[in-house]
C-alpha cells in the first residue's frame, strides 16, 4: 500500500513553493503508487463519498 511520505518542514516548504510556481498540487508518497483496480460497487462507493464531501478522490493500492 502506498503511504504518504514523512517530510520535514523545510521539505514541505520546497513542495509548496513548487506547487505555487507551477500551479499544481503535489502528493508526496513513499513509493510509486499503483492505481487500485476496483469493482463497480467500490467505484460507486467512492463516487458517493466524492458527492457528499465535494472532492475528487484517487484510489491507490
PDB file of N, CA, C and O in Angstrom:
ATOM      1  N   UNK A   1       0.840  -1.182   0.000  1.00  0.00           N
ATOM      2  CA  UNK A   1       0.000   0.000   0.000  1.00  0.00           C
ATOM      3  C   UNK A   1       0.883   1.242   0.000  1.00  0.00           C
ATOM      4  O   UNK A   1       1.897   1.289   0.696  1.00  0.00           O
ATOM      5  N   UNK A   2       0.503   2.228  -0.767  1.00  0.00           N
ATOM      6  CA  UNK A   2       1.233   3.491  -0.827  1.00  0.00           C
ATOM      7  C   UNK A   2       0.933   4.305   0.418  1.00  0.00           C
ATOM      8  O   UNK A   2      -0.216   4.395   0.849  1.00  0.00           O
ATOM      9  N   UNK A   3       1.972   4.899   0.994  1.00  0.00           N
ATOM     10  CA  UNK A   3       1.776   5.765   2.155  1.00  0.00           C
ATOM     11  C   UNK A   3       2.317   7.148   1.878  1.00  0.00           C
ATOM     12  O   UNK A   3       3.195   7.326   1.034  1.00  0.00           O
ATOM     13  N   UNK A   4       1.791   8.126   2.593  1.00  0.00           N
ATOM     14  CA  UNK A   4       2.299   9.487   2.459  1.00  0.00           C
ATOM     15  C   UNK A   4       3.741   9.542   2.944  1.00  0.00           C
ATOM     16  O   UNK A   4       4.092   8.893   3.929  1.00  0.00           O
ATOM     17  N   UNK A   5       4.572  10.308   2.260  1.00  0.00           N
ATOM     18  CA  UNK A   5       5.963  10.476   2.669  1.00  0.00           C
ATOM     19  C   UNK A   5       6.016  11.308   3.948  1.00  0.00           C
ATOM     20  O   UNK A   5       5.217  12.224   4.143  1.00  0.00           O
ATOM     21  N   UNK A   6       6.954  10.978   4.800  1.00  0.00           N
ATOM     22  CA  UNK A   6       7.163  11.741   6.031  1.00  0.00           C
ATOM     23  C   UNK A   6       8.213  12.804   5.733  1.00  0.00           C
ATOM     24  O   UNK A   6       9.385  12.496   5.518  1.00  0.00           O
ATOM     25  N   UNK A   7       7.776  14.056   5.724  1.00  0.00           N
ATOM     26  CA  UNK A   7       8.652  15.149   5.324  1.00  0.00           C
ATOM     27  C   UNK A   7       8.912  16.107   6.476  1.00  0.00           C
ATOM     28  O   UNK A   7       8.084  16.277   7.371  1.00  0.00           O
ATOM     29  N   UNK A   8      10.076  16.722   6.428  1.00  0.00           N
ATOM     30  CA  UNK A   8      10.403  17.773   7.383  1.00  0.00           C
ATOM     31  C   UNK A   8       9.819  19.082   6.870  1.00  0.00           C
ATOM     32  O   UNK A   8       9.505  19.206   5.687  1.00  0.00           O
ATOM     33  N   UNK A   9       9.675  20.046   7.752  1.00  0.00           N
ATOM     34  CA  UNK A   9       9.076  21.331   7.400  1.00  0.00           C
ATOM     35  C   UNK A   9       9.783  22.002   6.224  1.00  0.00           C
ATOM     36  O   UNK A   9       9.136  22.602   5.366  1.00  0.00           O
ATOM     37  N   UNK A  10      11.125  21.897   6.188  1.00  0.00           N
ATOM     38  CA  UNK A  10      11.881  22.521   5.086  1.00  0.00           C
ATOM     39  C   UNK A  10      11.521  21.878   3.746  1.00  0.00           C
ATOM     40  O   UNK A  10      11.472  22.555   2.719  1.00  0.00           O
ATOM     41  N   UNK A  11      11.271  20.574   3.763  1.00  0.00           N
ATOM     42  CA  UNK A  11      10.884  19.872   2.536  1.00  0.00           C
ATOM     43  C   UNK A  11       9.470  20.262   2.104  1.00  0.00           C
ATOM     44  O   UNK A  11       9.199  20.429   0.915  1.00  0.00           O
ATOM     45  N   UNK A  12       8.580  20.404   3.074  1.00  0.00           N
ATOM     46  CA  UNK A  12       7.211  20.819   2.780  1.00  0.00           C
ATOM     47  C   UNK A  12       7.210  22.212   2.165  1.00  0.00           C
ATOM     48  O   UNK A  12       6.452  22.485   1.235  1.00  0.00           O
ATOM     49  N   UNK A  13       8.053  23.082   2.680  1.00  0.00           N
ATOM     50  CA  UNK A  13       8.165  24.436   2.126  1.00  0.00           C
ATOM     51  C   UNK A  13       8.605  24.395   0.668  1.00  0.00           C
ATOM     52  O   UNK A  13       8.092  25.146  -0.162  1.00  0.00           O
ATOM     53  N   UNK A  14       9.559  23.513   0.356  1.00  0.00           N
ATOM     54  CA  UNK A  14      10.021  23.373  -1.032  1.00  0.00           C
ATOM     55  C   UNK A  14       8.893  22.892  -1.942  1.00  0.00           C
ATOM     56  O   UNK A  14       8.742  23.376  -3.064  1.00  0.00           O
ATOM     57  N   UNK A  15       8.105  21.939  -1.453  1.00  0.00           N
ATOM     58  CA  UNK A  15       6.983  21.432  -2.242  1.00  0.00           C
ATOM     59  C   UNK A  15       5.947  22.525  -2.489  1.00  0.00           C
ATOM     60  O   UNK A  15       5.458  22.682  -3.608  1.00  0.00           O
ATOM     61  N   UNK A  16       5.616  23.276  -1.444  1.00  0.00           N
ATOM     62  CA  UNK A  16       4.628  24.346  -1.583  1.00  0.00           C
ATOM     63  C   UNK A  16       5.117  25.409  -2.559  1.00  0.00           C
ATOM     64  O   UNK A  16       4.336  25.945  -3.345  1.00  0.00           O
ATOM     65  N   UNK A  17       6.388  25.705  -2.507  1.00  0.00           N
ATOM     66  CA  UNK A  17       6.986  26.676  -3.425  1.00  0.00           C
ATOM     67  C   UNK A  17       6.828  26.192  -4.872  1.00  0.00           C
ATOM     68  O   UNK A  17       6.454  26.962  -5.758  1.00  0.00           O
ATOM     69  N   UNK A  18       7.113  24.931  -5.091  1.00  0.00           N
ATOM     70  CA  UNK A  18       6.995  24.329  -6.422  1.00  0.00           C
ATOM     71  C   UNK A  18       5.536  24.334  -6.882  1.00  0.00           C
ATOM     72  O   UNK A  18       5.247  24.668  -8.031  1.00  0.00           O
ATOM     73  N   UNK A  19       4.627  23.967  -5.993  1.00  0.00           N
ATOM     74  CA  UNK A  19       3.203  23.973  -6.328  1.00  0.00           C
ATOM     75  C   UNK A  19       2.751  25.365  -6.769  1.00  0.00           C
ATOM     76  O   UNK A  19       2.072  25.520  -7.784  1.00  0.00           O
ATOM     77  N   UNK A  20       3.138  26.366  -5.992  1.00  0.00           N
ATOM     78  CA  UNK A  20       2.746  27.742  -6.305  1.00  0.00           C
ATOM     79  C   UNK A  20       3.315  28.192  -7.643  1.00  0.00           C
ATOM     80  O   UNK A  20       2.622  28.827  -8.439  1.00  0.00           O
ATOM     81  N   UNK A  21       4.567  27.864  -7.884  1.00  0.00           N
ATOM     82  CA  UNK A  21       5.245  28.281  -9.109  1.00  0.00           C
ATOM     83  C   UNK A  21       4.607  27.645 -10.349  1.00  0.00           C
ATOM     84  O   UNK A  21       4.450  28.301 -11.379  1.00  0.00           O
ATOM     85  N   UNK A  22       4.244  26.371 -10.241  1.00  0.00           N
ATOM     86  CA  UNK A  22       3.731  25.627 -11.394  1.00  0.00           C
ATOM     87  C   UNK A  22       2.206  25.528 -11.418  1.00  0.00           C
ATOM     88  O   UNK A  22       1.631  25.005 -12.372  1.00  0.00           O
ATOM     89  N   UNK A  23       1.546  26.036 -10.357  1.00  0.00           N
ATOM     90  CA  UNK A  23       0.090  25.972 -10.243  1.00  0.00           C
ATOM     91  C   UNK A  23      -0.412  24.530 -10.343  1.00  0.00           C
ATOM     92  O   UNK A  23      -1.299  24.214 -11.137  1.00  0.00           O
ATOM     93  N   UNK A  24       0.180  23.668  -9.518  1.00  0.00           N
ATOM     94  CA  UNK A  24      -0.194  22.254  -9.452  1.00  0.00           C
ATOM     95  C   UNK A  24      -0.340  21.854  -7.989  1.00  0.00           C
ATOM     96  O   UNK A  24       0.005  22.621  -7.090  1.00  0.00           O
ATOM     97  N   UNK A  25      -0.848  20.661  -7.760  1.00  0.00           N
ATOM     98  CA  UNK A  25      -0.890  20.073  -6.427  1.00  0.00           C
ATOM     99  C   UNK A  25      -0.012  18.833  -6.465  1.00  0.00           C
ATOM    100  O   UNK A  25      -0.197  17.964  -7.317  1.00  0.00           O
ATOM    101  N   UNK A  26       0.940  18.748  -5.548  1.00  0.00           N
ATOM    102  CA  UNK A  26       1.844  17.597  -5.482  1.00  0.00           C
ATOM    103  C   UNK A  26       1.457  16.712  -4.303  1.00  0.00           C
ATOM    104  O   UNK A  26       1.100  17.207  -3.234  1.00  0.00           O
ATOM    105  N   UNK A  27       1.532  15.414  -4.503  1.00  0.00           N
ATOM    106  CA  UNK A  27       1.271  14.436  -3.460  1.00  0.00           C
ATOM    107  C   UNK A  27       2.565  13.677  -3.221  1.00  0.00           C
ATOM    108  O   UNK A  27       3.064  13.003  -4.122  1.00  0.00           O
ATOM    109  N   UNK A  28       3.111  13.779  -2.023  1.00  0.00           N
ATOM    110  CA  UNK A  28       4.377  13.116  -1.698  1.00  0.00           C
ATOM    111  C   UNK A  28       4.085  11.731  -1.119  1.00  0.00           C
ATOM    112  O   UNK A  28       3.431  11.603  -0.084  1.00  0.00           O
ATOM    113  N   UNK A  29       4.582  10.695  -1.808  1.00  0.00           N
ATOM    114  CA  UNK A  29       4.375   9.320  -1.369  1.00  0.00           C
ATOM    115  C   UNK A  29       5.716   8.619  -1.204  1.00  0.00           C
ATOM    116  O   UNK A  29       6.724   9.036  -1.772  1.00  0.00           O
ATOM    117  N   UNK A  30       5.712   7.545  -0.414  1.00  0.00           N
ATOM    118  CA  UNK A  30       6.950   6.827  -0.116  1.00  0.00           C
ATOM    119  C   UNK A  30       7.406   5.923  -1.253  1.00  0.00           C
ATOM    120  O   UNK A  30       8.603   5.676  -1.402  1.00  0.00           O
ATOM    121  N   UNK A  31       6.472   5.426  -2.057  1.00  0.00           N
ATOM    122  CA  UNK A  31       6.848   4.584  -3.196  1.00  0.00           C
ATOM    123  C   UNK A  31       5.894   4.873  -4.344  1.00  0.00           C
ATOM    124  O   UNK A  31       4.830   5.460  -4.142  1.00  0.00           O
ATOM    125  N   UNK A  32       6.269   4.465  -5.534  1.00  0.00           N
ATOM    126  CA  UNK A  32       5.457   4.690  -6.735  1.00  0.00           C
ATOM    127  C   UNK A  32       4.060   4.104  -6.531  1.00  0.00           C
ATOM    128  O   UNK A  32       3.927   2.906  -6.280  1.00  0.00           O
ATOM    129  N   UNK A  33       3.027   4.923  -6.634  1.00  0.00           N
ATOM    130  CA  UNK A  33       1.675   4.407  -6.413  1.00  0.00           C
ATOM    131  C   UNK A  33       1.152   3.627  -7.616  1.00  0.00           C
ATOM    132  O   UNK A  33       1.484   3.925  -8.763  1.00  0.00           O
ATOM    133  N   UNK A  34       0.331   2.627  -7.325  1.00  0.00           N
ATOM    134  CA  UNK A  34      -0.354   1.862  -8.368  1.00  0.00           C
ATOM    135  C   UNK A  34      -1.845   2.143  -8.197  1.00  0.00           C
ATOM    136  O   UNK A  34      -2.401   1.953  -7.115  1.00  0.00           O
ATOM    137  N   UNK A  35      -2.478   2.589  -9.261  1.00  0.00           N
ATOM    138  CA  UNK A  35      -3.908   2.873  -9.194  1.00  0.00           C
ATOM    139  C   UNK A  35      -4.639   1.572  -8.874  1.00  0.00           C
ATOM    140  O   UNK A  35      -4.382   0.537  -9.489  1.00  0.00           O
ATOM    141  N   UNK A  36      -5.549   1.638  -7.909  1.00  0.00           N
ATOM    142  CA  UNK A  36      -6.281   0.452  -7.471  1.00  0.00           C
ATOM    143  C   UNK A  36      -7.246  -0.030  -8.552  1.00  0.00           C
ATOM    144  O   UNK A  36      -7.887   0.776  -9.227  1.00  0.00           O
ATOM    145  N   UNK A  37      -7.343  -1.332  -8.707  1.00  0.00           N
ATOM    146  CA  UNK A  37      -8.292  -1.958  -9.623  1.00  0.00           C
ATOM    147  C   UNK A  37      -9.545  -2.267  -8.807  1.00  0.00           C
ATOM    148  O   UNK A  37      -9.583  -3.243  -8.058  1.00  0.00           O
ATOM    149  N   UNK A  38     -10.570  -1.426  -8.959  1.00  0.00           N
ATOM    150  CA  UNK A  38     -11.749  -1.513  -8.102  1.00  0.00           C
ATOM    151  C   UNK A  38     -12.961  -2.062  -8.843  1.00  0.00           C
ATOM    152  O   UNK A  38     -13.095  -1.913 -10.058  1.00  0.00           O
ATOM    153  N   UNK A  39     -13.828  -2.695  -8.082  1.00  0.00           N
ATOM    154  CA  UNK A  39     -15.093  -3.186  -8.641  1.00  0.00           C
ATOM    155  C   UNK A  39     -16.028  -2.002  -8.889  1.00  0.00           C
ATOM    156  O   UNK A  39     -15.802  -0.899  -8.390  1.00  0.00           O
ATOM    157  N   UNK A  40     -17.063  -2.247  -9.657  1.00  0.00           N
ATOM    158  CA  UNK A  40     -18.060  -1.205  -9.926  1.00  0.00           C
ATOM    159  C   UNK A  40     -18.705  -0.731  -8.622  1.00  0.00           C
ATOM    160  O   UNK A  40     -18.995   0.454  -8.459  1.00  0.00           O
ATOM    161  N   UNK A  41     -18.924  -1.659  -7.707  1.00  0.00           N
ATOM    162  CA  UNK A  41     -19.515  -1.313  -6.409  1.00  0.00           C
ATOM    163  C   UNK A  41     -18.587  -0.395  -5.610  1.00  0.00           C
ATOM    164  O   UNK A  41     -19.041   0.575  -5.004  1.00  0.00           O
ATOM    165  N   UNK A  42     -17.292  -0.702  -5.612  1.00  0.00           N
ATOM    166  CA  UNK A  42     -16.319   0.131  -4.902  1.00  0.00           C
ATOM    167  C   UNK A  42     -16.229   1.520  -5.530  1.00  0.00           C
ATOM    168  O   UNK A  42     -16.138   2.521  -4.818  1.00  0.00           O
ATOM    169  N   UNK A  43     -16.254   1.582  -6.864  1.00  0.00           N
ATOM    170  CA  UNK A  43     -16.230   2.874  -7.552  1.00  0.00           C
ATOM    171  C   UNK A  43     -17.450   3.711  -7.189  1.00  0.00           C
ATOM    172  O   UNK A  43     -17.338   4.920  -6.981  1.00  0.00           O
ATOM    173  N   UNK A  44     -18.610   3.074  -7.112  1.00  0.00           N
ATOM    174  CA  UNK A  44     -19.836   3.784  -6.739  1.00  0.00           C
ATOM    175  C   UNK A  44     -19.722   4.321  -5.315  1.00  0.00           C
ATOM    176  O   UNK A  44     -20.156   5.439  -5.038  1.00  0.00           O
ATOM    177  N   UNK A  45     -19.147   3.538  -4.417  1.00  0.00           N
ATOM    178  CA  UNK A  45     -18.942   3.985  -3.042  1.00  0.00           C
ATOM    179  C   UNK A  45     -18.066   5.232  -3.010  1.00  0.00           C
ATOM    180  O   UNK A  45     -18.369   6.196  -2.306  1.00  0.00           O
ATOM    181  N   UNK A  46     -16.986   5.205  -3.772  1.00  0.00           N
ATOM    182  CA  UNK A  46     -16.077   6.355  -3.834  1.00  0.00           C
ATOM    183  C   UNK A  46     -16.799   7.564  -4.426  1.00  0.00           C
ATOM    184  O   UNK A  46     -16.653   8.679  -3.926  1.00  0.00           O
ATOM    185  N   UNK A  47     -17.571   7.352  -5.480  1.00  0.00           N
ATOM    186  CA  UNK A  47     -18.318   8.455  -6.095  1.00  0.00           C
ATOM    187  C   UNK A  47     -19.314   9.063  -5.112  1.00  0.00           C
ATOM    188  O   UNK A  47     -19.514  10.278  -5.103  1.00  0.00           O
ATOM    189  N   UNK A  48     -19.934   8.231  -4.293  1.00  0.00           N
ATOM    190  CA  UNK A  48     -20.864   8.730  -3.279  1.00  0.00           C
ATOM    191  C   UNK A  48     -20.143   9.607  -2.260  1.00  0.00           C
ATOM    192  O   UNK A  48     -20.645  10.663  -1.875  1.00  0.00           O
ATOM    193  N   UNK A  49     -18.969   9.169  -1.828  1.00  0.00           N
ATOM    194  CA  UNK A  49     -18.181   9.966  -0.880  1.00  0.00           C
ATOM    195  C   UNK A  49     -17.771  11.286  -1.530  1.00  0.00           C
ATOM    196  O   UNK A  49     -17.844  12.341  -0.900  1.00  0.00           O
ATOM    197  N   UNK A  50     -17.342  11.226  -2.786  1.00  0.00           N
ATOM    198  CA  UNK A  50     -16.976  12.448  -3.513  1.00  0.00           C
ATOM    199  C   UNK A  50     -18.137  13.438  -3.524  1.00  0.00           C
ATOM    200  O   UNK A  50     -17.947  14.630  -3.280  1.00  0.00           O
ATOM    201  N   UNK A  51     -19.333  12.942  -3.808  1.00  0.00           N
ATOM    202  CA  UNK A  51     -20.516  13.800  -3.853  1.00  0.00           C
ATOM    203  C   UNK A  51     -20.837  14.383  -2.485  1.00  0.00           C
ATOM    204  O   UNK A  51     -21.186  15.558  -2.368  1.00  0.00           O
ATOM    205  N   UNK A  52     -20.718  13.564  -1.459  1.00  0.00           N
ATOM    206  CA  UNK A  52     -21.048  14.002  -0.101  1.00  0.00           C
ATOM    207  C   UNK A  52     -20.105  15.081   0.412  1.00  0.00           C
ATOM    208  O   UNK A  52     -20.542  16.030   1.064  1.00  0.00           O
ATOM    209  N   UNK A  53     -18.799  14.940   0.119  1.00  0.00           N
ATOM    210  CA  UNK A  53     -17.844  15.891   0.703  1.00  0.00           C
ATOM    211  C   UNK A  53     -17.288  16.890  -0.300  1.00  0.00           C
ATOM    212  O   UNK A  53     -16.506  17.767   0.066  1.00  0.00           O
ATOM    213  N   UNK A  54     -17.685  16.765  -1.561  1.00  0.00           N
ATOM    214  CA  UNK A  54     -17.317  17.764  -2.561  1.00  0.00           C
ATOM    215  C   UNK A  54     -15.860  17.780  -2.979  1.00  0.00           C
ATOM    216  O   UNK A  54     -15.290  18.844  -3.222  1.00  0.00           O
ATOM    217  N   UNK A  55     -15.253  16.598  -3.063  1.00  0.00           N
ATOM    218  CA  UNK A  55     -13.862  16.494  -3.523  1.00  0.00           C
ATOM    219  C   UNK A  55     -13.760  15.379  -4.549  1.00  0.00           C
ATOM    220  O   UNK A  55     -14.689  14.585  -4.704  1.00  0.00           O
ATOM    221  N   UNK A  56     -12.639  15.316  -5.250  1.00  0.00           N
ATOM    222  CA  UNK A  56     -12.338  14.200  -6.145  1.00  0.00           C
ATOM    223  C   UNK A  56     -11.305  13.323  -5.451  1.00  0.00           C
ATOM    224  O   UNK A  56     -10.358  13.834  -4.854  1.00  0.00           O
ATOM    225  N   UNK A  57     -11.476  12.027  -5.524  1.00  0.00           N
ATOM    226  CA  UNK A  57     -10.579  11.080  -4.862  1.00  0.00           C
ATOM    227  C   UNK A  57      -9.887  10.200  -5.896  1.00  0.00           C
ATOM    228  O   UNK A  57     -10.442   9.911  -6.956  1.00  0.00           O
ATOM    229  N   UNK A  58      -8.664   9.778  -5.573  1.00  0.00           N
ATOM    230  CA  UNK A  58      -7.906   8.845  -6.392  1.00  0.00           C
ATOM    231  C   UNK A  58      -7.560   7.661  -5.498  1.00  0.00           C
ATOM    232  O   UNK A  58      -7.048   7.847  -4.395  1.00  0.00           O
ATOM    233  N   UNK A  59      -7.835   6.448  -5.962  1.00  0.00           N
ATOM    234  CA  UNK A  59      -7.574   5.245  -5.166  1.00  0.00           C
ATOM    235  C   UNK A  59      -6.282   4.579  -5.622  1.00  0.00           C
ATOM    236  O   UNK A  59      -6.148   4.184  -6.781  1.00  0.00           O
ATOM    237  N   UNK A  60      -5.345   4.460  -4.705  1.00  0.00           N
ATOM    238  CA  UNK A  60      -4.087   3.765  -4.948  1.00  0.00           C
ATOM    239  C   UNK A  60      -4.027   2.531  -4.072  1.00  0.00           C
ATOM    240  O   UNK A  60      -4.602   2.507  -2.984  1.00  0.00           O
ATOM    241  N   UNK A  61      -3.327   1.497  -4.544  1.00  0.00           N
ATOM    242  CA  UNK A  61      -3.121   0.292  -3.724  1.00  0.00           C
ATOM    243  C   UNK A  61      -2.050   0.554  -2.701  1.00  0.00           C
ATOM    244  O   UNK A  61      -1.722  -0.330  -1.910  1.00  0.00           O
TER     245      UNK A  61
END
